[in-house]
Amino acid sequence: MSIQVIKDAIANKKMTCPQCKKPVQKYDKYAETIDAVRDGLGYTDIDSRGSRVTLTCGNAGCDWTERTEFWSQYIDD
């Protein structure tokens, strides 16, 4: 679910680099975060409400990269 939001934001140039203020060019190492795991008597349930991703600016002259779970703060509305 979050991965599609990230892909769309990058494709539509709505995710902005905080250093150079240009659109972020790529992402890497996407992972869903796990809030809780319940396991008992054959029942397993995993709560996942977030994700972590490495964002890389990729614009000439800017080497900004960040591993974050707060990636939504870089998306312009």
ZIWORA-V294999 format. One record per residue. N is the residue number from 1. OMEGA is omega in whole degrees, -180 to 180 (* if undefined). D_CENTER is the distance of its C-alpha to the mean C-alpha in whole Angstrom. Layout:
N;OMEGA;D_CENTER / N;OMEGA;D_CENTER
This chain:
1;180;11 / 2;-178;7 / 3;-180;7 / 4;177;10 / 5;179;8 / 6;179;6 / 7;-180;9 / 8;-179;11 / 9;179;10 / 10;-180;10 / 11;-179;14 / 12;178;15 / 13;180;14 / 14;177;13 / 15;-171;10 / 16;176;13 / 17;-179;13 / 18;-179;15 / 19;-174;17 / 20;178;19 / 21;175;18 / 22;-179;17 / 23;174;14 / 24;-174;11 / 25;-176;13 / 26;176;10 / 27;-179;7 / 28;174;9 / 29;177;9 / 30;177;6 / 31;173;8 / 32;176;9 / 33;-178;11 / 34;179;15 / 35;-177;16 / 36;175;20 / 37;177;22 / 38;-178;25 / 39;178;28 / 40;177;32 / 41;177;35 / 42;-179;33 / 43;177;30 / 44;179;26 / 45;-180;23 / 46;175;20 / 47;178;18 / 48;-177;14 / 49;-176;13 / 50;179;9 / 51;179;6 / 52;-177;5 / 53;173;4 / 54;178;7 / 55;178;7 / 56;-178;11 / 57;177;13 / 58;177;16 / 59;-179;18 / 60;177;22 / 61;-180;23 / 62;-178;19 / 63;-179;18 / 64;173;15 / 65;-178;12 / 66;173;10 / 67;-172;8 / 68;170;7 / 69;178;6 / 70;-177;7 / 71;-177;5 / 72;179;7 / 73;180;10 / 74;-179;9 / 75;176;10 / 76;180;14 / 77;*;16
